Structure formats: C-alpha cells, structure tokens
Amino acid sequence: MTRSIKPLVAGNWKMNGLKADLAIAAEVARGYDAALKPAVDLAICPPASLLFTATAALIGSRIATGGQDCSTQGSGAFTGEISAAMLADAGASFCIVGHSERRTLHGETNATVKAKAEAAQKALLVPIVCVGETRVEREAGKALAVVKKQLRGSVPDGATAATLIVAYEPVWAIGTGLTPTAADVAEMHEAIRAELSRLLGKQTAAGVRLLYGGSVKPSNAAELMNVANVDGALVGGASLKAEEFLAIARACAI
C-alpha cells in the first residue's frame, strides 16, 4: 500500500440487486464506523436502476456511489445507453470503465475505454479505468506488455491524481476464486505506476490510486492490501455481502 494515499474499496455489484438489496448498503453504512472512516474510503457501484436510490440512502454515511459504465456520448439518440452526466445527476462520484466484462462481452477497445473515461471526467466523475491480462497472456509471459498497452490506450491525456483511478484486474482471477501471488501483484502494480509516470509524469503518477480486483475476499485481503502500490480494492462478489465488504475495508485500514 502507498502510505501517502488514502485507500479506496469500491464494490461493483454488476448485474445484481433489486430494491430490497439496498439493505446491504445500509448494513455497510452502519459498519462504516468512526475508526474506519479516516482510514479508508468506500464506494458502492450498484446497477443503474438503483443508483439514485442508493445515493439517497447513503447520504450522511460518507460512502460514495458510482456507475458501472457510461456512454462515450453526452446525449442523443443512443437507445439503452446512459451518459456520464446522467450518472452524476443521480449522485455518482465514480464510474467504472473498461472492465474486462465490457472489453470481452461488448468488444470495447482501448480507444473506447479512453473515450468513456474522458466522458466521465467531463461530467466531473472519477473514472476507474480497468486493465488486466487473460490467463493465456500471462502464461505466455505477456502480462506486463498487455497491461502497459491497455494503459497507453485507455488513460485520458492530462489526467491528474484527483481525476483518475486505475484498477488492475487479471481477467483469469475475476469470479474464479483464483488470485495471483502477492509477488505477481507487486510486480504488476509497480509496472503500472511506472507506466503512468511515463504517461502523466512522476508526480501525478505517484498520487494515482491503484486498486487490485479479482476474487478479493476477507481471507486474502490483508495480504493483497499490504502489497506495495496497492491502494485499495475493486470488489465484485464480496461487495454483495456487507460483512465481507467491511472486512476487506478493515484490511485496508491496518
């Protein structure tokens, strides 16, 4: 963990959650106590149908909300899309872009991810730009090269530490229960920080929060969150269980 950076734990609910499931967010808010608040930031990214309601329910808790994706466009005839401005209007502070499920299932390119990140920034949202390699790419020894290329193509020009978060999510670890070793995570996060230094300058890169995602759970959170250059977590399945999500937050606060 980068001691000069306050960690962030963001929960990605994906396509899960109905109104009744806002009880999860309420339970997280109750557990986000005076000891945790100064030590770690929390955010929940529910499905768009719950974003406004979740934001309203979390008022006063200091837990932020975010969107799971946004359009590259600001408005117009784009049926089924949601703009970054709409997310902001619903109360979001963050927006996940370039998640591997979007890249894989929807064919999103680095250029598309960059355009979405820029749209989020324009709407005063902080994009959480996701990068990560597949199992085949890692086994071929291409993991670092793949992620560096994704960064070069996906990170907005002129981003600052306050307007950018990067999440490393090895594709093969998402939802599988598998995680890379602490040494693998350390190597990748160091490489990401170095690549951001080349893209944005050393001073800016030093302040960008780098999250780890991919089967993060209470049993491995402490080890992962204590890796150098890991500044929090992007949590999938465990974010749907309040106590597990809070346990990961506590691991960041140590």
N, C-alpha and C positions, 0 to 999 in steps of 0.2 A: 504494500500500500504506500502511496505517496503521502507522507505525513503532512505536507503543506496543503493538501487538497481534502476538503470535506467529502467523504464518500457518499455515494447515492445508490440506493437499492430501488430499482424500478420493477414493478410487476406487470408482465404482459399477459393479460387474461386471454388473448387470442379470441377465437370464436366460441367463447364460453361466457355464460352469465345472463340471467334474467333479473327482473326487478327484485325478486326475493334474495338474490345473491348479493345485493348491496349490504346485507348483514355481515358479509365477510369484511367489507371495507370499514364498517362501523366497529367491528371487533379489532381490526388493525389499529384504528384510531384510538380505541380505549387502551391498547397496549403500547402505544407510542408515547411513552411517559417522559417525565422531566429529565430522566437520565439519558434517554436515547436522543431526544430532540437536538441537543447541542452537538452530538457526536456523529449523527448520520441523517441525511435527507432521505425522505421516502416519496415515491410516486407510484400511482396505480394507473395503468393504461387499460381501461375496460373497453368492451365493444362500443362503437359509436352510439348505439341506441341507448346506452347507459351513461354516456359521458357527462351530460349536463346534470343529470340527477345525482351522479356520484360526486361531482364537483360541489354541488349544493350541500350534499350530506356531509362533506368533509370540511366545510367552512369552519375555521377556528382550530382545526386539528394540525395545521401546517403540513398536511400531506397534499402534495400536488397531484394533478392528473395529466394524462397525455393521450394523444391519439395513437393508433397502431399503424396508420398510413395516411397519406394525403395525396391529392392530385398535384400534378405539375402545374395545373391551370388555376387561375384565381376565381373564375366563374365561367358560366356559359352552358352551352348545350352538350353536357357530358353526363348523360344519364347514369345514375348509380355511383358517381364519384362524390367525394367530399373534399372540400378545399381546406387549406390550412387556416384560412380566415374563419371558416365555419367552426373548426376545432377550437380556435382561440375564442370565438364568440360563445362557445359552450363552456368555456372556463379552463381549457387546457393550457399547460405551460410547456409541454414537451410533445414531440411527435417522433415515433419510431419510423425510420425509413431504411429500405434496403435489407430488411430481414430476409434470411435465406429462404423462407417460405414464399416471400414475394418474388425473390430472384428466380427461384426454381419453378414454382407453380404458375407464375404470371409472366415469366420471361423478362423480368426487369434487368436492364443493363446498368453498368456503372453510370452512364450518362443520364439515364432516367432517375437513378437514385440521387445523383447530384442535383438535378432539376427539382426534385421533391425537397431535398434539403434546403435549397435556395428559396423555394416557395414557403417552407416552414419559417425560415429566418425572416422573410419579408413580412410574415404575419406575426413576428415577434415571438415565435415558438423556438425552443431549442431542439434542433434535430438530434436524435440518437441514431447515428449512422452505423449500421451493422456491417461487419465484414467477417469472413471466415471461409475456410477451405473444406473440401469434401474429404472423405476417407481415402479415396483414390489419389487425390492430390497430395495428401500427407504421406501416404505410403510411397509415393513417387519422389518424395523429397522436395516437393514444390510448394509447401505450405507458406513459407515466408514470401516467396515470389508472388504467389496468388494474392495474398492479403495486401502486400505493398501495391500491387497493380490496382486492386479494388480501392485502396485509399487514394491513389493518384487520380482515379476516375470519378470518385464519389464525394470527396470532401470539397465543399464550396471554397472558391478563391476568397482570400481575405477573411476567413473565419477567425474568430477570436476565442479565447478560452471560455468566455461567457456565452458564446453563441454556438458551441459545438460540443457534443459528446460522441465518443466512439465506443462501440460495443464489439468486442471480439467474441464471436460465437462459432466455434468449429461445427460445421454442418452435421458431422457424424456424431456429435455429442448431444444435439438438441432432441429432447424427448426420448432418448435411448437408455438413459441411466449411465452411459459411459462418459468419462471425463478425461481430458489429457492430464498428464502428470504436472505437478507444480513446476517442475523444471521446464516443461514444454510451454506452459502458460507464461512463465517468466521470460523465456526466450522470445515469444511472440509479442508480448506487451512491450518489451524493450525495443523490439524492431518497429512496432507501431509508433512508439514515442519518437524514435529516430527518424522515421519516415515523415511524421508530422513536423519535425524540426526542419526538414528539407523543404516541406511544402509551405509552412506557415511561419517559420523562424523559431529559433530555440526557445525564446522567452514565452511565446504563445503556446508552443507545444508542451512546455513544462507545466502549464496550468490546465490543460485539457483533461477532463475526467475520462479515464479508460475503464470501461466496465467489462467484466467477464460474464458470459452467459453460456449455458449448455449444461443441463442437468445439475444446476446448483441446488443443493438441499442442505438442511441443517447438519447432516453428517460430514459434509465436505467443505462447508462454507468457511470455517475458521482457517483451514489450510489454504484455500484459494484466496481468501481476502487478505492473507498475510504475505502474499507474493508481491514482490516489488512491481510498481507501476500498475497494480490493480486497485482501482479507486471506487470499487463497488461492484454491483451485480445487476444484470438484466435477467430476471427470474421468470420462468414460464410456469409449469405446473404447480410448483410450490407456492406461487403467489395466490393460488385459489384456496389455500388453507392458511388462515390468519396466523396460527401459532407457528407454522413453518416459516412463513414470510418474516415474522417478527424475530424468529431465531436467527435467520440469515442477517437481519439488520443488527442484531446484537453481536454477531460475529464481526461485523464491520466496525463496531463501536469500541472494540477492545483496544 
